[in-house]
Amino acid sequence: MKKFGHKLKRARKEGLSEGGESKALEVCHLKAPDIAIELSDETPWTVRRTTMQTRDLDNAPDKWEAKVLEEFSRREKEGQLKNNREFYEIVDYNGKPYFRYMRAILITKSCLKCHGEHIHPQVSSQLDSLYPFDQATGYREGDLRGAYTLSRPIKD
């Protein structure tokens, strides 16, 4: 999880310094899926991000992830999420045991440029172009954005 977050943050930061929010958005659009694939290929884990308010439909949660996101949302409403951002469980998947893990992603100040309530018109236009079904705006700092999610089969 840390590796995914660090690589994504570094790529986004490089995009910002190269061409502002517009370039950072482009980097997130292209690099985030590649980083997840790269980490999944390098490790025994399937690595991805998910959210209930999708920007990219490929990040829609499966049934288990949706249940965990609902639990994170409950914790957020009760003010418990900042100190309790993880969930893991062994589940049955197609008759095989899998270890599944999720860690909540909270909105930071830098996320607000593309996910906040007030988005620059140029960035908003770019979002509309890249993500015609975007539901990932209107956030405030500290809000639950989604989660990093890991899974892997458990060997016998």
C-alpha positions as CSV (number, residue, x, y, z in Angstrom):
1,M,0.0,0.0,0.0
2,K,2.7,2.4,0.9
3,K,4.6,1.7,-2.3
4,F,1.4,2.4,-4.3
5,G,0.7,5.6,-2.5
6,H,4.2,6.9,-2.7
7,K,4.6,6.1,-6.4
8,L,1.3,7.7,-7.2
9,K,2.0,10.8,-5.1
10,R,5.5,11.2,-6.7
11,A,4.0,10.9,-10.2
12,R,1.3,13.4,-9.4
13,K,3.9,15.8,-7.9
14,E,6.1,15.5,-11.0
15,G,3.0,16.2,-13.2
16,L,2.2,19.3,-11.1
17,S,5.7,20.7,-11.5
18,E,5.7,20.0,-15.2
19,G,2.4,21.5,-16.1
20,G,0.1,22.2,-13.2
21,E,-3.2,20.6,-12.3
22,S,-3.9,19.7,-15.9
23,K,-0.7,17.7,-16.3
24,A,-1.2,16.1,-12.8
25,L,-4.6,14.9,-13.9
26,E,-3.2,13.5,-17.0
27,V,-0.5,11.7,-14.9
28,C,-3.2,10.2,-12.6
29,H,-5.3,9.1,-15.5
30,L,-2.4,7.3,-17.2
31,K,0.0,6.3,-14.4
32,A,-2.3,5.1,-11.6
33,P,-3.6,2.0,-13.5
34,D,0.0,1.3,-14.6
35,I,1.4,1.5,-11.1
36,A,-1.3,-0.9,-9.8
37,I,-0.5,-3.3,-12.7
38,E,3.3,-3.0,-12.0
39,L,2.9,-3.8,-8.3
40,S,0.5,-6.7,-9.0
41,D,3.1,-8.1,-11.4
42,E,6.0,-7.6,-8.9
43,T,4.2,-9.2,-6.0
44,P,1.8,-12.0,-5.2
45,W,-0.9,-9.4,-4.5
46,T,-3.6,-8.0,-6.8
47,V,-3.3,-4.3,-6.1
48,R,-5.9,-1.6,-7.0
49,R,-7.9,1.3,-5.8
50,T,-11.7,1.5,-5.4
51,T,-14.4,3.9,-4.3
52,M,-18.1,4.2,-4.2
53,Q,-17.9,7.5,-6.1
54,T,-16.0,6.4,-9.1
55,R,-14.2,8.5,-11.6
56,D,-13.0,5.6,-13.7
57,L,-15.6,2.8,-13.9
58,D,-12.7,0.2,-13.8
59,N,-12.3,1.2,-10.1
60,A,-15.9,0.3,-9.1
61,P,-15.9,-1.9,-6.0
62,D,-16.8,-5.6,-6.0
63,K,-19.3,-6.8,-3.4
64,W,-16.7,-7.4,-0.7
65,E,-15.1,-4.0,-1.3
66,A,-18.4,-2.2,-1.3
67,K,-19.2,-3.8,2.1
68,V,-15.8,-2.5,3.5
69,L,-16.3,0.9,2.0
70,E,-19.7,1.1,3.8
71,E,-17.9,0.2,7.0
72,F,-15.3,2.9,6.4
73,S,-18.1,5.4,5.8
74,R,-19.8,4.4,9.1
75,R,-16.4,4.9,10.9
76,E,-16.0,8.3,9.2
77,K,-19.5,9.5,10.3
78,E,-18.6,8.4,13.9
79,G,-15.2,10.2,13.8
80,Q,-13.3,6.9,14.0
81,L,-11.8,6.5,10.6
82,K,-8.6,8.5,11.0
83,N,-7.4,6.1,13.7
84,N,-8.9,3.0,12.2
85,R,-8.3,3.1,8.4
86,E,-7.8,-0.7,7.7
87,F,-9.8,-3.8,7.3
88,Y,-8.8,-7.3,6.4
89,E,-10.4,-10.7,6.3
90,I,-10.0,-14.2,4.9
91,V,-12.9,-14.8,2.4
92,D,-14.0,-17.6,0.2
93,Y,-13.6,-16.8,-3.5
94,N,-14.7,-19.4,-6.0
95,G,-14.2,-22.1,-3.4
96,K,-10.7,-20.9,-2.4
97,P,-9.5,-18.9,0.6
98,Y,-8.3,-15.4,-0.2
99,F,-6.7,-12.8,2.1
100,R,-8.3,-9.4,1.4
101,Y,-7.1,-6.1,2.8
102,M,-8.3,-2.5,2.4
103,R,-6.9,0.8,3.6
104,A,-9.0,4.0,3.4
105,I,-7.8,6.9,1.4
106,L,-8.6,10.3,2.9
107,I,-8.8,13.5,0.9
108,T,-5.8,15.8,1.4
109,K,-5.5,19.4,0.5
110,S,-3.7,18.6,-2.7
111,C,-6.5,16.2,-3.8
112,L,-9.0,19.1,-3.8
113,K,-7.8,20.6,-7.0
114,C,-9.4,17.7,-8.9
115,H,-11.8,16.2,-6.3
116,G,-12.9,19.2,-4.4
117,E,-16.0,21.4,-4.4
118,H,-14.3,24.2,-6.4
119,I,-12.4,22.9,-9.4
120,H,-10.8,25.2,-12.0
121,P,-12.9,25.3,-15.2
122,Q,-10.0,24.0,-17.3
123,V,-9.5,21.0,-15.0
124,S,-13.3,20.5,-14.9
125,S,-13.4,20.4,-18.7
126,Q,-10.5,17.9,-18.8
127,L,-12.3,15.7,-16.2
128,D,-15.4,15.7,-18.3
129,S,-13.4,14.7,-21.3
130,L,-11.4,11.9,-19.6
131,Y,-14.2,10.7,-17.3
132,P,-17.7,11.2,-18.7
133,F,-19.2,9.3,-15.8
134,D,-17.2,11.1,-13.0
135,Q,-18.8,11.0,-9.6
136,A,-15.6,11.9,-7.7
137,T,-15.9,15.6,-6.9
138,G,-17.4,17.7,-4.1
139,Y,-15.0,16.4,-1.4
140,R,-13.6,18.3,1.5
141,E,-10.2,17.8,3.2
142,G,-10.4,14.7,5.4
143,D,-13.3,13.1,3.6
144,L,-13.2,9.4,2.7
145,R,-12.2,9.1,-1.0
146,G,-12.0,5.4,-1.3
147,A,-9.5,2.7,-0.5
148,Y,-6.4,0.8,-1.6
149,T,-7.3,-2.8,-1.9
150,L,-5.1,-6.0,-1.9
151,S,-6.0,-9.6,-2.4
152,R,-4.2,-12.9,-2.8
153,P,-5.1,-16.5,-2.6
154,I,-3.9,-18.4,0.5
155,K,-1.8,-21.4,-0.4
156,D,-2.6,-24.7,1.3
